[in-house]
Amino acid sequence: MIYRSGQKVLVQGITGKQGTFWSQKMMEMGASVVAGVNPKRAGETHLGVPVFASAVEATRQIACDISVIFVPPMLARDAIVDAIDAGIGCVVVLTEHIPAQHVLEIHARAKRAGCRIVGPNTAGIVTPGEGFVGIMPGHNPNIFKPGHVGVISRSGSLGTLICLNLTRAGLGQSAFIGIGGDPMIGTTTRDALEALDRDERTHAIAMIGEIGGTMEEEAAEYARTMRKPIASFIAGRSSPPDKKMGHAGAIVTGGRGGYASKREALEQAGVRVVDTPHEIAIALAGVSA
């Protein structure tokens, strides 16, 4: 789930407006986009790469490490299953509003195949200086620059703000992992935390959470075992109880998933929880450059 230079990227939906725009940006930053998928335009070349009818067909000719999904909700399941069947190890699912039954099927098939799903409803993954996959502004050096802080975020916009603050503070980022805002996602906060804990380039971690679900509480259990410093911001502090706020996953029920429970769990695990996004960079100011 951490992008590395040289990993080959397949873009499903490459010929669409968003697929074209973001594929160009990924290429500009150095991502190795090697092929695209659009069944209606198979056999063409787009942005200098071949377009295939399916991911399975693409991988018969070109090895692909990661697929990114620029496909509408009702077509996303078939596209993701196609990538899984093609043997691609990581699928970055940008699409939101995929029907819940489809999402359940996707996760079940991915688990059986040993495929890592990032998302749905993720903004993508970024490794400054190496490349990015998705719709984060990884091409903008004012927001992303190489550093040693790993960033985990359910929200793309909040993640962008945190990365901007880290760059302005001179810290930069080792990697950004957007896990997605849907209630059923393939990569959890804890999964991302474990990956960054293993990453030698990451010296500290910024964890951006939201009310809803229990992912931050579950991540806190692992955080207790870590030596790397962690700072966290939890969005939704002033939200009313039992209301869905923003992301589909941001709903608090029965006293679980609320701001207070998340903050308490993280602080008991030794995580520094801050009140505003701006304070993340201040909390991690001592991280070596």
C-alpha positions as CSV (number, residue, x, y, z in Angstrom):
1,M,0.0,0.0,0.0
2,I,3.1,2.2,0.0
3,Y,3.9,3.2,-3.6
4,R,7.5,2.6,-4.7
5,S,9.3,3.9,-7.8
6,G,9.2,1.4,-10.6
7,Q,5.9,-0.2,-9.6
8,K,3.8,-0.6,-12.8
9,V,0.3,1.0,-12.8
10,L,-2.7,0.0,-14.7
11,V,-5.5,2.6,-15.0
12,Q,-9.0,1.2,-15.4
13,G,-11.0,4.0,-17.0
14,I,-8.0,5.8,-18.4
15,T,-9.7,7.4,-21.4
16,G,-12.3,9.2,-19.4
17,K,-12.0,12.9,-18.4
18,Q,-10.8,12.2,-14.8
19,G,-8.8,9.1,-15.8
20,T,-6.9,11.1,-18.5
21,F,-6.2,14.1,-16.3
22,W,-4.9,12.2,-13.3
23,S,-3.0,9.7,-15.4
24,Q,-1.1,12.6,-16.8
25,K,-0.4,14.0,-13.4
26,M,0.7,10.5,-12.1
27,M,3.1,10.2,-15.1
28,E,4.5,13.8,-14.5
29,M,5.4,12.8,-11.0
30,G,7.1,9.6,-12.1
31,A,4.6,6.9,-11.7
32,S,5.0,4.1,-14.2
33,V,1.6,4.0,-15.9
34,V,2.0,1.2,-18.4
35,A,-1.5,0.4,-19.7
36,G,-5.1,1.3,-19.5
37,V,-8.5,-0.4,-19.7
38,N,-11.6,0.6,-21.6
39,P,-13.5,-2.2,-23.4
40,K,-14.9,0.2,-26.0
41,R,-11.5,1.5,-27.0
42,A,-9.4,-1.6,-26.8
43,G,-6.5,-1.6,-29.3
44,E,-6.0,2.1,-29.1
45,T,-3.1,4.1,-27.6
46,H,-3.9,6.8,-25.0
47,L,-1.4,9.0,-23.3
48,G,1.3,6.9,-25.0
49,V,0.2,3.6,-23.4
50,P,-1.9,0.7,-24.8
51,V,-5.6,0.4,-24.0
52,F,-7.0,-3.1,-23.4
53,A,-10.5,-4.5,-23.1
54,S,-9.8,-5.9,-19.6
55,A,-7.2,-6.1,-16.9
56,V,-6.8,-9.8,-17.5
57,E,-6.0,-9.1,-21.1
58,A,-3.6,-6.3,-20.1
59,T,-1.6,-8.4,-17.7
60,R,-1.2,-11.2,-20.3
61,Q,1.0,-8.7,-22.2
62,I,2.3,-6.3,-19.5
63,A,3.1,-7.0,-15.9
64,C,1.1,-4.7,-13.5
65,D,1.7,-4.2,-9.8
66,I,-1.1,-1.8,-9.0
67,S,-4.5,-0.9,-10.6
68,V,-6.4,2.3,-10.0
69,I,-10.1,2.4,-10.6
70,F,-11.7,5.4,-12.5
71,V,-15.0,3.7,-13.0
72,P,-18.6,4.7,-12.1
73,P,-20.2,3.0,-9.0
74,M,-22.4,0.5,-10.9
75,L,-19.5,-0.7,-13.0
76,A,-16.9,-0.7,-10.3
77,R,-17.4,-4.2,-9.1
78,D,-16.8,-5.8,-12.4
79,A,-13.7,-3.6,-12.9
80,I,-12.3,-4.5,-9.5
81,V,-13.0,-8.2,-9.9
82,D,-11.3,-8.0,-13.3
83,A,-8.2,-6.6,-11.6
84,I,-8.3,-9.3,-8.9
85,D,-8.7,-12.0,-11.5
86,A,-5.7,-10.6,-13.4
87,G,-3.5,-11.2,-10.4
88,I,-2.8,-7.6,-9.6
89,G,-1.6,-7.3,-6.0
90,C,-3.0,-3.9,-5.1
91,V,-6.2,-2.2,-6.3
92,V,-6.7,1.5,-5.5
93,V,-10.5,2.1,-5.6
94,L,-11.3,5.8,-6.0
95,T,-15.0,5.2,-6.7
96,E,-17.6,6.0,-4.0
97,H,-21.2,5.0,-3.7
98,I,-20.5,1.4,-4.8
99,P,-23.5,-0.7,-3.6
100,A,-22.8,-2.3,-0.3
101,Q,-23.5,-5.8,-1.6
102,H,-20.9,-5.3,-4.4
103,V,-18.4,-4.1,-1.8
104,L,-18.9,-7.2,0.3
105,E,-18.3,-9.4,-2.7
106,I,-15.2,-7.4,-3.7
107,H,-13.6,-7.7,-0.3
108,A,-14.4,-11.5,-0.1
109,R,-12.8,-12.1,-3.5
110,A,-9.8,-9.9,-2.8
111,K,-9.2,-11.8,0.5
112,R,-9.3,-15.2,-1.2
113,A,-6.9,-13.9,-3.9
114,G,-4.5,-12.2,-1.5
115,C,-5.2,-8.8,-3.2
116,R,-4.8,-5.6,-1.2
117,I,-7.8,-3.2,-1.7
118,V,-7.2,0.4,-0.8
119,G,-10.6,2.1,-0.5
120,P,-13.3,2.3,-1.8
121,N,-13.7,6.1,-1.7
122,T,-9.9,6.6,-1.3
123,A,-8.0,9.6,-2.6
124,G,-5.1,7.4,-3.3
125,I,-1.5,6.8,-2.2
126,V,1.5,9.1,-2.5
127,T,5.3,8.6,-2.0
128,P,6.9,12.1,-2.5
129,G,9.9,11.9,-4.9
130,E,8.7,8.5,-6.3
131,G,5.2,8.7,-7.5
132,F,1.5,8.6,-6.6
133,V,-1.6,6.7,-7.6
134,G,-5.0,8.3,-7.4
135,I,-6.3,11.9,-7.1
136,M,-4.2,13.4,-4.4
137,P,-2.1,16.4,-5.6
138,G,1.1,14.4,-5.4
139,H,2.5,16.4,-8.3
140,N,2.4,19.6,-6.3
141,P,5.7,20.3,-4.5
142,N,4.1,22.9,-2.3
143,I,2.0,20.1,-0.7
144,F,4.2,17.0,-0.9
145,K,7.9,16.8,-0.5
146,P,10.2,13.9,0.6
147,G,10.5,13.6,4.4
148,H,10.0,11.1,7.2
149,V,6.4,11.5,8.4
150,G,4.0,8.9,7.2
151,V,0.4,10.1,6.9
152,I,-2.8,8.1,7.2
153,S,-6.1,9.6,6.4
154,R,-9.7,8.6,5.8
155,S,-10.3,12.0,4.2
156,G,-8.5,13.2,1.0
157,S,-9.1,16.9,1.8
158,L,-7.9,16.7,5.4
159,G,-5.0,14.6,4.3
160,T,-4.0,17.3,1.8
161,L,-4.2,20.0,4.5
162,I,-2.0,17.9,6.9
163,C,0.6,17.3,4.2
164,L,0.6,21.0,3.3
165,N,1.3,21.8,6.9
166,L,4.0,19.2,7.2
167,T,5.7,20.6,4.1
168,R,5.5,24.2,5.3
169,A,7.0,23.0,8.6
170,G,10.0,21.5,6.7
171,L,9.1,17.9,7.6
172,G,7.7,16.5,4.4
173,Q,6.3,13.0,4.1
174,S,7.6,9.5,3.7
175,A,4.3,8.2,2.4
176,F,0.6,9.1,2.3
177,I,-2.0,6.4,2.6
178,G,-5.6,7.4,1.9
179,I,-7.6,4.5,3.4
180,G,-11.0,5.9,2.2
181,G,-14.2,7.2,3.8
182,D,-16.6,4.3,3.2
183,P,-17.8,2.2,6.1
184,M,-16.4,-1.0,4.5
185,I,-12.9,-0.5,3.3
186,G,-10.1,-2.9,2.4
187,T,-7.3,-1.2,4.3
188,T,-8.0,-0.1,7.8
189,T,-6.2,2.5,9.9
190,R,-4.4,-0.3,11.8
191,D,-3.3,-1.9,8.5
192,A,-1.8,1.4,7.4
193,L,-0.2,2.0,10.8
194,E,1.5,-1.4,10.7
195,A,2.8,-0.7,7.2
196,L,4.3,2.6,8.2
197,D,5.7,1.1,11.4
198,R,7.6,-1.4,9.2
199,D,8.8,1.3,6.8
200,E,12.4,2.3,7.5
201,R,11.9,5.7,5.9
202,T,9.1,6.6,8.3
203,H,10.3,8.1,11.6
204,A,6.9,9.4,12.8
205,I,3.2,9.1,11.9
206,A,0.3,11.5,11.5
207,M,-3.0,9.8,11.8
208,I,-6.1,11.6,10.6
209,G,-9.3,10.0,11.7
210,E,-13.0,10.8,11.9
211,I,-15.9,10.0,14.1
212,G,-17.7,6.7,13.1
213,G,-16.6,3.1,13.3
214,T,-13.9,1.8,15.6
215,M,-10.9,1.9,13.4
216,E,-9.0,4.4,15.5
217,E,-9.7,2.4,18.6
218,E,-8.4,-0.7,16.9
219,A,-5.3,1.1,15.7
220,A,-4.7,2.3,19.2
221,E,-4.2,-1.3,20.3
222,Y,-1.3,-1.6,17.9
223,A,0.0,1.9,18.6
224,R,0.8,0.8,22.2
225,T,3.5,-1.5,20.8
226,M,5.2,1.1,18.7
227,R,8.3,3.3,19.4
228,K,7.7,5.7,16.5
229,P,5.9,8.9,17.7
230,I,2.3,9.3,16.5
231,A,0.2,12.5,16.4
232,S,-3.5,12.3,15.6
233,F,-6.4,14.6,14.7
234,I,-9.9,13.3,14.9
235,A,-12.5,15.2,12.8
236,G,-16.1,15.5,14.1
237,R,-15.5,16.7,17.7
238,S,-18.6,19.0,17.6
239,S,-20.9,16.7,15.6
240,P,-24.3,15.7,17.2
241,P,-24.6,12.0,18.2
242,D,-26.3,9.4,16.0
243,K,-25.9,11.5,12.9
244,K,-24.1,10.7,9.7
245,M,-21.6,13.4,9.0
246,G,-19.9,13.7,5.6
247,H,-18.4,10.3,4.8
248,A,-20.6,7.2,4.7
249,G,-18.6,5.7,7.6
250,A,-19.0,8.8,9.8
251,I,-21.9,7.6,12.0
252,V,-21.8,7.2,15.8
253,T,-24.1,4.6,17.3
254,G,-24.5,3.4,20.9
255,G,-21.6,5.3,22.3
256,R,-19.1,3.7,20.0
257,G,-17.2,5.5,17.4
258,G,-17.6,8.9,19.0
259,Y,-14.9,11.5,19.4
260,A,-14.4,11.0,23.1
261,S,-13.9,7.2,22.9
262,K,-11.4,7.6,20.0
263,R,-9.4,10.3,21.7
264,E,-9.3,8.3,25.0
265,A,-8.2,5.1,23.3
266,L,-5.4,6.9,21.4
267,E,-4.1,8.9,24.3
268,Q,-4.0,5.8,26.5
269,A,-1.9,4.2,23.8
270,G,0.6,7.1,24.0
271,V,-0.6,8.9,20.9
272,R,-0.7,12.7,21.1
273,V,-4.1,13.8,20.0
274,V,-4.4,17.5,18.8
275,D,-7.3,19.8,18.6
276,T,-6.7,21.3,15.1
277,P,-5.0,20.0,11.9
278,H,-2.4,22.8,12.2
279,E,-1.1,21.3,15.5
280,I,0.0,18.0,13.8
281,A,3.1,19.6,12.4
282,I,3.9,21.2,15.8
283,A,3.4,17.9,17.6
284,L,5.9,16.2,15.3
285,A,8.4,19.1,15.1
286,G,11.2,17.1,16.5
287,V,11.2,14.5,13.8
288,S,14.6,14.3,12.0
289,A,14.7,15.6,8.5
